[in-house]
Each structure stands twice: as C-alpha cells, then as structure tokens.
C-alpha cells in the first residue's frame, strides 16, 4: 500500500503514515471509507498546522490492478443547507456548490508549471458553510 498528497496537503505525509491503518485497514476495499479516512487525516493536519489552502474538497485517486478510480464526494452543511460536491468529469475535477449553482474546476499541477495565467481560484464555500453552521460567520 502506498499513498501520497500534493498541494497544501503534501506536508502531511508523515501524518498519513501514522494513520495508514485507519485508511487501509478499517474497511479494506471500500473506496468510500478509505477515501473518507484519507481526507480526514489530511484535513486534521491542515487544521492543526494552520496551513492555508484554496478551500473545497480533496480529490482522491485510487490506483489498483483494475485501473484508476476517481473518488468524488459530497456533503451538506447543515442538513438541508449548503450542498457541496466534488466530481470528476471530462478529465477534470470540478467543485460545485449545488445550492448556489456555482462551480470551479480544479487547476491541474502542470497548468501552474506552464505559467498559465490564473485568476483567483479559491472555493471557500465548504469552509464558509462550516463557519455559518458553527455561528462564527
């Protein structure tokens, strides 16, 4: 079993190693459980270290002998409130705020490396929904 993280989550590789049993052994072969645990370890590390991110949800790829699985996710905060979704479509990860009809494609690493002009690309809808839910808005 191997894992990696890129972007704002890259510095948490040691943390992932500490919790890899929760990621890989809690419910082996269940991509939803594995990806949820993986994302939670990264989120906890980012929160603990105060690392800035572009917001949104974390894309997860699972590579097996059968191929590559793009594991999206969705959440609703609170129930009946803001609905956020991360999906993979037409070769690109897309974050959506389904309640507001907003979407933002995730920029690929090579798009940064090519010096492509990028406007502000933050998707703070998830963190904003959490702040409103917790009464910190």
C-alpha positions in Angstrom: 0.0 0.0 0.0 1.3 3.4 -0.9 -0.1 6.9 -0.7 0.8 10.5 -1.5 -0.5 14.0 -1.2 0.2 17.1 -3.3 -0.6 20.8 -2.9 -1.4 22.1 0.5 -1.7 18.6 1.9 1.8 17.5 0.8 3.5 18.2 4.1 1.2 15.8 5.9 2.7 12.6 4.5 4.2 11.7 7.9 0.7 12.2 9.5 -0.8 9.9 6.9 1.8 7.3 7.6 0.8 7.4 11.3 -2.9 6.8 10.4 -2.5 4.5 7.4 -4.1 1.6 9.3 -7.3 3.7 9.6 -7.1 4.5 5.9 -6.3 1.0 4.6 -7.5 -1.5 7.2 -10.7 -0.1 8.7 -12.8 -1.4 5.8 -10.4 -2.9 3.2 -11.5 -2.4 -0.4 -14.3 0.1 0.5 -13.2 3.1 -1.6 -15.7 5.4 0.2 -14.3 4.5 3.7 -10.7 4.6 2.5 -11.0 8.0 0.8 -13.0 9.5 3.7 -10.3 8.4 6.2 -7.6 9.7 3.9 -9.3 13.1 3.5 -9.9 13.4 7.3 -6.3 12.8 8.1 -5.2 15.5 5.7 -7.9 17.9 6.9 -6.9 17.4 10.6 -3.3 18.0 9.8 -4.1 21.2 7.8 -6.3 22.5 10.6 -3.8 21.6 13.3 -0.9 23.3 11.5 -3.0 26.3 10.3 -2.0 25.7 6.6 -3.7 27.9 4.1 -5.5 26.1 1.3 -7.6 27.1 -1.7 -10.6 25.6 0.1 -13.0 23.0 -1.1 -12.8 19.2 -1.1 -9.8 17.0 -1.7 -9.7 14.9 -4.8 -8.7 11.2 -4.2 -7.4 8.7 -6.8 -7.2 5.0 -6.0 -4.9 3.1 -8.3 -5.4 -0.7 -8.3 -4.7 -3.5 -10.7 -8.1 -2.8 -12.2 -7.2 0.8 -13.1 -7.7 4.3 -11.7 -10.7 5.2 -9.6 -11.6 8.9 -9.2 -13.3 9.1 -5.8 -15.6 12.1 -5.6 -17.6 13.2 -2.6 -20.4 15.4 -1.5 -21.6 17.0 1.8 -24.4 19.1 3.0 -23.9 21.5 5.9 -26.2 21.5 7.8 -28.8 19.0 6.5 -30.9 21.0 4.1 -28.2 23.7 3.8 -25.3 24.3 1.5 -24.6 21.2 -0.7 -21.0 20.9 -1.9 -19.9 18.2 -4.4 -16.5 17.2 -5.9 -16.7 15.1 -9.0 -14.6 14.0 -11.9 -15.9 14.7 -15.4 -14.4 15.0 -18.8 -10.9 14.6 -17.5 -11.2 17.3 -14.8 -12.1 17.6 -11.1 -14.9 20.0 -10.5 -16.1 21.5 -7.2 -19.7 22.6 -7.1 -21.9 24.5 -4.7 -25.2 22.8 -5.8 -27.4 25.2 -3.7 -26.0 28.3 -5.4 -25.2 26.8 -8.8 -21.5 27.7 -8.5 -18.7 25.5 -9.9 -15.0 25.8 -10.1 -12.7 23.3 -12.0 -9.6 22.4 -10.0 -6.4 23.5 -11.8 -4.1 20.7 -12.7 -0.4 20.8 -11.4 1.0 21.2 -14.9 -1.2 24.2 -15.6 0.7 26.0 -12.8 4.1 24.8 -14.2 3.3 26.0 -17.7 2.9 29.6 -16.3 -0.7 29.8 -17.4 -2.4 33.0 -16.3 -4.7 32.1 -13.4 -7.2 34.3 -11.7 -8.0 33.8 -8.0 -9.1 30.2 -7.7 -10.5 29.7 -4.3 -13.5 27.6 -3.4 -14.3 28.6 0.2 -17.9 27.5 0.1 -17.3 24.5 2.3 -15.4 26.4 5.0 -17.9 29.3 4.8 -20.8 26.8 5.3 -18.9 25.3 8.3 -18.4 28.8 9.8 -22.1 29.7 9.4 -23.1 26.3 10.9 -20.8 26.9 13.9 -22.1 30.5 14.3 -18.7 32.1 13.5 -19.8 34.0 10.4 
